[in-house]
Amino acid sequence: MADFEITVIGAGVVGLAIGARLSKNHPHLVVMEKNKKYGMETSSRNSEVIHAGIYYTPGSLKAQLCVEGRTALYSLCKQYSIAHKRITKIISASTPHELPKLEPIFNNGTANGVSLRMLTKDEVLSLERNILTAGGIFSPDTGVISAHGLMDFFHHSIIENGGTLQEQSTVVGISRLVNKDYEISINERGNISSFTSEIVINAAGLYADSIAALSGIDIDKAGYRLAFAKGSYFAVTPSKAALISRLVYPVPQNEGLGVHALIDLNGRLKFGPDVNYVEGPPFEFSVDETKRPAFRNAIRKILPQISDNDITPDMSGIRPKLQREGEAAKDFVIHHENDRGMSGLVNLIGIESPVLTSSHAIARYIDDLLYK
Ligand SMILES: Cc1cc2nc3c(=O)[nH]c(=O)nc-3n(C[C@H](O)[C@H](O)[C@H](O)COP(=O)(O)OP(=O)(O)OC[C@H]3O[C@@H](n4cnc5c(N)ncnc54)[C@H](O)[C@@H]3O)c2cc1C
């Protein structure tokens, strides 16, 4: 018999959500985390937005799991008092020239089952009188959440169900044994040891392709090799934070949703994230002062009252992407590797936005993949 029934690699929001869901019926579960505490990587370096599901290709995992996850997240937040706010959002065309771009976004969101409303310029201004706008789309179901509150909840559930979280343990090897269990080698502060597990779920975020490679998968052939896109934020001085009362996004230009205005649960206003492909690992998280002109231009299109003196470089996060710079967006890979002769191994690759929103739905999806 294996030491554990299930091993989840990575204690970001995804690994924790999966751990919380599966430990209910399978308490012989361990979540392995290389850092000294859970949730120290991408899951604590993001916009903390509960996305409605507007932009993703209809029928894609991104779209389905976002819509399911958003509904599930609001109920979870209500039931367990996880800090959140249904703050709502406007996608604003800053000039009449941008107005025709709203319709395809509206149609895409509607096809995903998201409730949206087209707004005239006056209707936008009646909601947000300070923004530069020619018209927009209103999303009543967009919210903000405490990512740490959500992860604390999932962590608590794992422990309550009898599961284990093992921090400061880096997975350094995965091999398949003759009896079809997996042997997992870990490095705990310089000491190498190993244990066995029937099921292995790779939720290692920025390192998910390396973990898949450890199991013997050719990640180039499988299309699992990740590219990395950094997203930086600039914070706005508190005296200007009350200029808006909900999230305001521009019409997306190239990659990403466009630098937008975010208000967190503490009422802080910031702008971001931009998209900048970087090399790694290791990753560098400082926010470059040279980005100031680009941020100034993006901010001016939403809130022209905010001047250069009102913004300071803030935080950044890095997205693990399956597409390279300039390529069309790709869907998540959530794959049970039984077709590669590795039943019991599930890889989650390219788990970028909107996965804070989708985490609970991803856990349900994995449960079905393994046990239905
Ligand atoms: C700039 C930015 C903004 C975003 N905004 C939003 C948003 O507003 N709303 C939304 O829904 N989503 C958003 N996202 C996406 C969301 O934050 C991520 O998709 C989500 O946090 C990914 O969680 P994860 O658990 O997969 O990854 P992570 O949080 O990176 O967790 C993976 C964990 O695996 C661990 N690990 C890695 N390798 C090993 C190993 N060998 N051994 C043991 N442990 C290991 C890591 O230490 C890490 O803790 C944003 C992302 C970015 C970058």
PDBQT file of the ligand as one rigid body, heavy atoms in Angstrom, charges set to zero:
ROOT
HETATM    1  C1  LIG A 401      -0.552  39.559 -12.702  1.00  0.00    +0.000 C 
HETATM    2  C2  LIG A 401      -1.615  38.533 -12.488  1.00  0.00    +0.000 A 
HETATM    3  C3  LIG A 401      -2.933  38.923 -12.224  1.00  0.00    +0.000 A 
HETATM    4  C4  LIG A 401      -3.925  37.973 -12.035  1.00  0.00    +0.000 A 
HETATM    5  N1  LIG A 401      -5.174  38.359 -11.699  1.00  0.00    +0.000 NA
HETATM    6  C5  LIG A 401      -6.147  37.448 -11.484  1.00  0.00    +0.000 A 
HETATM    7  C6  LIG A 401      -7.450  37.857 -11.107  1.00  0.00    +0.000 A 
HETATM    8  O1  LIG A 401      -7.705  39.030 -10.863  1.00  0.00    +0.000 OA
HETATM    9  N2  LIG A 401      -8.411  36.904 -10.973  1.00  0.00    +0.000 N 
HETATM   10  C7  LIG A 401      -8.161  35.593 -11.210  1.00  0.00    +0.000 A 
HETATM   11  O2  LIG A 401      -9.092  34.789 -11.132  1.00  0.00    +0.000 OA
HETATM   12  N3  LIG A 401      -6.909  35.158 -11.515  1.00  0.00    +0.000 NA
HETATM   13  C8  LIG A 401      -5.904  36.059 -11.639  1.00  0.00    +0.000 A 
HETATM   14  N4  LIG A 401      -4.634  35.652 -11.942  1.00  0.00    +0.000 N 
HETATM   15  C9  LIG A 401      -4.376  34.241 -12.065  1.00  0.00    +0.000 C 
HETATM   16  C10 LIG A 401      -4.195  33.557 -10.724  1.00  0.00    +0.000 C 
HETATM   17  O3  LIG A 401      -3.509  34.375  -9.801  1.00  0.00    +0.000 OA
HETATM   18  C11 LIG A 401      -3.392  32.277 -10.930  1.00  0.00    +0.000 C 
HETATM   19  O4  LIG A 401      -3.899  31.575 -12.028  1.00  0.00    +0.000 OA
HETATM   20  C12 LIG A 401      -3.441  31.363  -9.727  1.00  0.00    +0.000 C 
HETATM   21  O5  LIG A 401      -3.017  32.053  -8.580  1.00  0.00    +0.000 OA
HETATM   22  C13 LIG A 401      -2.557  30.161  -9.979  1.00  0.00    +0.000 C 
HETATM   23  O6  LIG A 401      -2.532  29.397  -8.835  1.00  0.00    +0.000 OA
HETATM   24  P1  LIG A 401      -1.609  28.117  -8.780  1.00  0.00    +0.000 P 
HETATM   25  O7  LIG A 401      -1.935  27.440  -7.509  1.00  0.00    +0.000 OA
HETATM   26  O8  LIG A 401      -1.749  27.353 -10.057  1.00  0.00    +0.000 OA
HETATM   27  O9  LIG A 401      -0.126  28.680  -8.827  1.00  0.00    +0.000 OA
HETATM   28  P2  LIG A 401       0.830  29.240  -7.666  1.00  0.00    +0.000 P 
HETATM   29  O10 LIG A 401       0.145  30.199  -6.799  1.00  0.00    +0.000 OA
HETATM   30  O11 LIG A 401       2.068  29.691  -8.376  1.00  0.00    +0.000 OA
HETATM   31  O12 LIG A 401       1.159  27.954  -6.807  1.00  0.00    +0.000 OA
HETATM   32  C14 LIG A 401       2.014  26.931  -7.244  1.00  0.00    +0.000 C 
HETATM   33  C15 LIG A 401       2.772  26.450  -6.027  1.00  0.00    +0.000 C 
HETATM   34  O13 LIG A 401       3.580  25.329  -6.396  1.00  0.00    +0.000 OA
HETATM   35  C16 LIG A 401       4.732  25.392  -5.633  1.00  0.00    +0.000 C 
HETATM   36  N5  LIG A 401       5.770  24.561  -6.256  1.00  0.00    +0.000 N 
HETATM   37  C17 LIG A 401       6.344  24.773  -7.461  1.00  0.00    +0.000 A 
HETATM   38  N6  LIG A 401       7.267  23.829  -7.705  1.00  0.00    +0.000 NA
HETATM   39  C18 LIG A 401       7.282  23.005  -6.627  1.00  0.00    +0.000 A 
HETATM   40  C19 LIG A 401       8.053  21.851  -6.283  1.00  0.00    +0.000 A 
HETATM   41  N7  LIG A 401       8.984  21.349  -7.103  1.00  0.00    +0.000 N 
HETATM   42  N8  LIG A 401       7.805  21.259  -5.077  1.00  0.00    +0.000 NA
HETATM   43  C20 LIG A 401       6.849  21.746  -4.238  1.00  0.00    +0.000 A 
HETATM   44  N9  LIG A 401       6.121  22.854  -4.514  1.00  0.00    +0.000 NA
HETATM   45  C21 LIG A 401       6.328  23.471  -5.699  1.00  0.00    +0.000 A 
HETATM   46  C22 LIG A 401       5.087  26.877  -5.627  1.00  0.00    +0.000 C 
HETATM   47  O14 LIG A 401       5.988  27.211  -4.604  1.00  0.00    +0.000 OA
HETATM   48  C23 LIG A 401       3.719  27.507  -5.483  1.00  0.00    +0.000 C 
HETATM   49  O15 LIG A 401       3.394  27.798  -4.141  1.00  0.00    +0.000 OA
HETATM   50  C24 LIG A 401      -3.603  36.591 -12.122  1.00  0.00    +0.000 A 
HETATM   51  C25 LIG A 401      -2.289  36.198 -12.367  1.00  0.00    +0.000 A 
HETATM   52  C26 LIG A 401      -1.302  37.150 -12.523  1.00  0.00    +0.000 A 
HETATM   53  C27 LIG A 401       0.105  36.731 -12.731  1.00  0.00    +0.000 C 
ENDROOT
TORSDOF 0
